[in-house]
Amino acid sequence: MKKYLYISLGAMIGALLRFSISYAAMAAASPFFMGTLIVNMLGAFIAGIVLRKYHAREGHLRDFLITGLLGSFTTFSMLTYEQYLLLSYGEYYIFLTYLTINIVGGFSLALLGWKAGGSR
């Protein structure tokens, strides 16, 4: 039962952080997808660090951070929706650029986080 409590608490915090960052990006009049890009790249980096530190371990901290907080903080569904919008607007170059940045950037930042996480 504690596992569900830790995951729920992390998910609540992650969702609030994602909303706050997306709202701030929107208030700054940045492109509509900037909030999603920021949370996904930051989430990938943090996931790399956490997975390095807790790679083979189970536990409440990992449940809280990976499943709860980062699972709620990052957003593949919003990325997919924004990609759909870009295609529907005929913005093919931005579509490909945004998709490439998310995939290559996310993977690169996860690796960077893994290295920054030091030894296990």
N, C-alpha and C positions, 0 to 999 in steps of 0.2 A: 504494500500500500504506500510506503514511503516513496517508492520509485515514481508512482503516478503524481504524488505531491511535488516532487522535485521537477519533473517534466512540466507539469502545469505551471509552476511558478516561473520556470525559465521561459515557457511559451508566452506567458503574460508580459514579462519584461521585454522579450524579443519583439513582440508585436508593437508594444508602445514605443520602443526605440526606432523600429522601422517606420512607424507612422510619423514620429517626430522628425526624422531625417528627411523623409519624403515631403512632409509639410514645409520644412525649412527650405528645401530645394525649390519647391513650387513658389514659396514666398519670395525667393531670390530671383524669380523669373527665369530660371534655367530651363533647358529643354525638358519636355514632359517626362522623359525617361531617365533623367539624371538621378533622381532619388533611388530608383531601382538599381541603377548601375553602382551607385555608392554603396548601398547595403550589400549587394551581391559581392562586390570586390572586397569590402571590409570583412564580410562573413567568410569568404574563402581564405583570406589571410589568417583570421582568428582560428578557423577550423584547422588549418595546417599546424598552427602552434599547439592547439589542444590535442589533436590526434597524435602529434609527436610525443607529447608529455604523457598521454594516457592511452597509447596505441593498443596494448593488449590487456588493459585493465577494464574491469567493469566497476561500476560504482555510482553513487549518487551525484558526484561532481560531474562526471562524464554525461550522465543522463540529463542533468540540469543544463550543461553548456551545449552539448552537441544536439541532442534530440529536442530539448525544450527551447533554449534561448536562440541558438543559431538556426534551428529548424523553422522557427517562427520569424526570425529576423530576416533571413534571406527569402527570396520569393521567385520561384521558377514560374509559378502561374502568372504573375504580373509580367514577367519577362516575355512569356508566350503571348499574352494579350497585347503587349506593346509591339511585338514583332508583327502580329496580325494587323494592328492599326497601321504600321508603316507600310506594309504591303497594300492594304486597302487604299491608302493615300497615294500609292504609286511611288513611294520613296524607296526605290530599290537599292540605291547606293547606301543610304543611311541604314536600311535594313541589314545589308551584308556587313557594313562596318560595325554596327551595334552588336550583331550576332557574333562576329569575330572577336570584338573586344571582350564580350562576356565569356566566351569559351576560352580563348587563349589567355586573356587577362586573369580570369578566375583560376584557371589551372596554374598559371605562373605565380600568382599570389599565394595559392595554397602551398606550392613548393617553397616559396620564400618563407612563408610562415613555418613550414616544417623545419627548414634550416634555422630560422630564428628561435625555434623552440628548444634548441640545444639537444643534449643527450637525454635519454630516458632515465 
